Amino acid sequence: MRVSVDQHDPGYSPGLIGRGVKVFLDGVEQRQVVTADDELGLIVMYDLDEQGNVKVEGDEVVWVTVHGAVKIELPYA
């Protein structure tokens, strides 16, 4: 399964992430998720600075991609 808040992503699912959907990486819940794909084992998320703020370079928000065991829990599953 793939879920995303990125309009350009094939897993785009508006309103799903952050509304009861939980995403875990290696058993740890992730909160800054843009895209999660449990089959590919990847999560794209906002990169945070030391204070926990989303990093911005110029006019662009910085995203990072991490890999591992991804689990997506839907609120109605």
Residue frames as a rotation matrix with the C-alpha (Angstrom) as fourth column:
MET 1
0.584 0.812 0.000 0.00
0.812 -0.584 0.000 0.00
0.000 0.000 -1.000 0.00
ARG 2
-0.644 -0.731 0.226 1.11
0.733 -0.674 -0.091 3.54
0.219 0.107 0.970 -0.70
VAL 3
0.593 0.768 -0.243 -0.27
0.803 -0.586 0.106 6.72
-0.061 -0.258 -0.964 0.85
SER 4
-0.566 -0.811 0.149 0.86
0.823 -0.567 0.042 10.26
0.050 0.146 0.988 0.17
VAL 5
0.371 0.606 -0.704 -0.04
0.550 -0.754 -0.360 13.91
-0.749 -0.254 -0.612 0.68
ASP 6
-0.601 -0.641 -0.477 2.06
-0.120 -0.517 0.847 14.83
-0.790 0.567 0.234 -2.38
GLN 7
0.404 0.858 -0.316 -0.32
-0.416 -0.135 -0.899 15.68
-0.815 0.495 0.302 -5.24
HIS 8
0.249 -0.398 -0.883 2.28
-0.961 0.009 -0.276 14.48
0.118 0.917 -0.380 -7.75
ASP 9
-0.759 -0.519 0.394 2.68
-0.596 0.797 -0.098 11.05
-0.263 -0.309 -0.914 -6.13
PRO 10
-0.540 0.564 -0.625 0.75
-0.336 0.536 0.774 8.04
0.772 0.628 -0.099 -7.49
GLY 11
-0.501 0.338 -0.797 -0.31
0.743 0.640 -0.195 7.21
0.444 -0.690 -0.571 -3.93
TYR 12
-0.886 0.143 0.442 -1.87
-0.246 -0.951 -0.186 10.64
0.394 -0.274 0.877 -3.39
SER 13
-0.219 0.811 -0.543 -4.60
0.772 0.484 0.412 10.24
0.597 -0.329 -0.732 -0.79
PRO 14
-0.531 -0.031 0.847 -5.82
-0.180 -0.972 -0.148 13.67
0.828 -0.231 0.511 0.31
GLY 15
0.141 0.611 0.779 -6.87
-0.854 -0.323 0.408 13.89
0.501 -0.722 0.476 3.90
LEU 16
0.716 0.166 -0.678 -5.72
0.032 0.963 0.269 10.38
0.697 -0.215 0.684 4.78
ILE 17
-0.213 -0.852 -0.478 -2.33
0.739 0.180 -0.649 10.93
0.639 -0.492 0.592 6.43
GLY 18
-0.948 -0.188 0.256 -2.79
-0.031 -0.747 -0.664 12.76
0.316 -0.637 0.703 9.70
ARG 19
-0.198 0.946 0.256 -6.43
-0.948 -0.251 0.196 11.71
0.250 -0.203 0.947 10.01
GLY 20
0.625 0.441 0.644 -6.14
-0.675 0.719 0.163 8.42
-0.391 -0.537 0.748 11.79
VAL 21
0.847 -0.432 -0.310 -3.54
0.082 0.681 -0.727 6.83
0.526 0.591 0.612 9.51
LYS 22
0.680 -0.695 0.232 -0.41
-0.449 -0.145 0.881 5.82
-0.579 -0.704 -0.411 11.36
VAL 23
0.758 -0.546 -0.357 2.92
-0.195 0.333 -0.923 5.16
0.623 0.769 0.146 9.68
PHE 24
0.792 -0.510 0.335 5.69
-0.245 0.237 0.940 3.20
-0.559 -0.827 0.063 11.38
LEU 25
0.500 -0.750 -0.432 9.34
-0.526 0.133 -0.840 2.75
0.688 0.647 -0.328 10.40
ASP 26
-0.420 -0.673 -0.609 11.04
0.022 0.663 -0.748 -0.21
0.907 -0.327 -0.264 12.08
GLY 27
-0.131 0.509 -0.851 8.31
0.873 0.466 0.145 -0.15
0.470 -0.723 -0.505 14.73
VAL 28
-0.606 -0.130 -0.785 8.57
0.575 -0.754 -0.319 3.57
-0.550 -0.644 0.531 15.54
GLU 29
0.458 0.857 0.234 5.66
0.823 -0.310 -0.476 5.84
-0.336 0.410 -0.848 14.60
GLN 30
-0.721 -0.653 0.230 6.64
0.685 -0.624 0.376 8.63
-0.102 0.428 0.898 12.21
ARG 31
0.081 0.795 -0.602 4.85
0.647 -0.501 -0.575 11.99
-0.758 -0.342 -0.555 12.32
GLN 32
-0.031 -0.170 -0.985 6.32
-0.412 -0.896 0.168 14.09
-0.911 0.411 -0.043 9.49
VAL 33
-0.419 -0.134 0.898 5.29
0.498 0.793 0.351 11.74
-0.759 0.595 -0.265 6.67
VAL 34
-0.352 0.278 -0.894 4.76
-0.777 -0.619 0.113 12.93
-0.522 0.734 0.434 3.11
THR 35
0.338 0.385 -0.859 4.67
-0.800 0.598 -0.047 9.51
0.496 0.703 0.510 1.43
ALA 36
-0.266 -0.393 0.880 4.79
-0.745 0.663 0.071 5.97
-0.612 -0.637 -0.469 2.81
ASP 37
0.353 0.299 -0.886 5.04
-0.806 0.578 -0.126 2.72
0.475 0.759 0.445 0.83
ASP 38
0.394 -0.159 0.905 5.08
-0.716 0.564 0.411 -0.53
-0.576 -0.810 0.109 2.77
GLU 39
0.946 -0.050 0.321 5.89
0.221 0.823 -0.522 -2.69
-0.238 0.565 0.790 -0.29
LEU 40
0.552 -0.778 0.299 8.97
0.152 -0.259 -0.954 -0.64
0.820 0.572 -0.025 -1.21
GLY 41
0.408 -0.371 -0.834 9.90
0.912 0.209 0.353 -0.10
0.043 -0.905 0.423 2.45
LEU 42
-0.668 -0.662 0.340 10.27
0.652 -0.741 -0.161 3.65
0.359 0.115 0.926 2.16
ILE 43
0.469 0.714 -0.520 9.03
0.833 -0.553 -0.008 6.81
-0.293 -0.429 -0.854 3.75
VAL 44
-0.394 -0.454 0.799 9.48
0.583 -0.796 -0.165 10.33
0.711 0.401 0.578 2.41
MET 45
0.464 0.525 -0.713 9.26
0.886 -0.283 0.368 12.81
-0.009 -0.803 -0.596 5.25
TYR 46
0.831 -0.161 0.533 9.97
-0.089 -0.983 -0.158 16.40
0.549 0.083 -0.831 6.10
ASP 47
-0.081 -0.924 -0.373 13.54
0.708 0.210 -0.675 16.98
0.702 -0.319 0.637 7.28
LEU 48
0.899 0.437 -0.042 13.70
0.309 -0.563 0.766 18.67
0.311 -0.701 -0.641 10.67
ASP 49
0.052 -0.883 0.467 16.35
-0.271 -0.463 -0.844 20.88
0.961 -0.083 -0.263 12.22
GLU 50
-0.743 -0.485 -0.461 17.68
0.277 0.405 -0.871 20.57
0.609 -0.775 -0.166 15.78
GLN 51
-0.864 0.467 0.185 14.70
-0.443 -0.534 -0.720 22.50
-0.238 -0.704 0.669 17.16
GLY 52
-0.543 0.670 0.506 12.19
0.483 0.743 -0.464 20.25
-0.687 -0.008 -0.727 15.40
ASN 53
0.212 0.575 -0.790 11.26
-0.393 -0.690 -0.607 22.77
-0.895 0.440 0.080 12.71
VAL 54
0.694 0.085 0.715 10.85
0.564 0.554 -0.613 21.77
-0.448 0.828 0.336 9.07
LYS 55
-0.339 -0.899 -0.276 13.96
0.348 -0.393 0.851 22.69
-0.874 0.193 0.447 7.09
VAL 56
0.844 0.524 0.115 13.54
0.337 -0.351 -0.874 25.07
-0.417 0.776 -0.473 4.16
GLU 57
-0.367 -0.930 0.029 16.13
0.558 -0.195 0.807 25.81
-0.745 0.313 0.590 1.48
GLY 58
-0.991 0.104 0.090 15.20
0.000 -0.653 0.758 28.87
0.137 0.750 0.647 -0.54
ASP 59
-0.318 0.946 0.053 11.50
-0.944 -0.322 0.078 28.41
0.091 -0.025 0.996 -1.29
GLU 60
0.083 0.297 -0.951 11.57
-0.413 0.879 0.238 24.61
0.907 0.373 0.196 -1.02
VAL 61
0.586 0.146 0.797 10.74
-0.789 0.326 0.520 22.41
-0.184 -0.934 0.306 1.95
VAL 62
-0.422 -0.840 -0.342 13.43
-0.862 0.489 -0.136 19.74
0.281 0.238 -0.930 2.44
TRP 63
0.773 0.627 0.096 12.33
-0.633 0.754 0.175 16.10
0.037 -0.195 0.980 2.26
VAL 64
-0.483 -0.863 0.146 14.36
-0.861 0.499 0.098 13.02
-0.157 -0.078 -0.985 3.16
THR 65
0.489 0.564 -0.666 13.76
-0.643 0.749 0.162 9.43
0.590 0.348 0.729 2.14
VAL 66
-0.366 -0.544 0.755 14.33
-0.896 0.425 -0.128 6.66
-0.252 -0.723 -0.643 4.67
HIS 67
0.004 0.286 -0.958 14.16
-0.594 0.772 0.228 2.90
0.805 0.568 0.173 4.19
GLY 68
-0.869 -0.257 0.423 13.21
-0.493 0.527 -0.692 0.05
-0.045 -0.810 -0.585 6.48
ALA 69
-0.722 0.682 -0.118 10.24
0.675 0.732 0.095 -2.00
0.151 -0.011 -0.988 7.63
VAL 70
-0.878 0.460 0.133 7.25
-0.453 -0.888 0.082 0.25
0.155 0.012 0.988 6.90
LYS 71
-0.630 0.762 -0.149 3.82
0.775 0.609 -0.167 -0.41
-0.037 -0.221 -0.975 8.38
ILE 72
-0.837 0.470 0.281 0.75
-0.354 -0.855 0.378 1.64
0.418 0.217 0.882 7.48
GLU 73
-0.726 0.645 -0.237 -2.26
0.643 0.515 -0.567 1.41
-0.244 -0.564 -0.789 9.78
LEU 74
-0.650 0.605 0.461 -5.58
0.018 -0.593 0.805 2.69
0.760 0.531 0.374 8.47
PRO 75
-0.773 0.330 0.542 -8.20
-0.633 -0.360 -0.685 3.93
-0.031 -0.873 0.487 10.93
TYR 76
0.260 0.965 -0.026 -10.85
-0.958 0.255 -0.134 1.60
-0.123 0.060 0.991 9.55
ALA 77
-0.103 -0.374 -0.922 -8.70
-0.548 0.794 -0.261 -1.53
0.830 0.479 -0.287 9.27
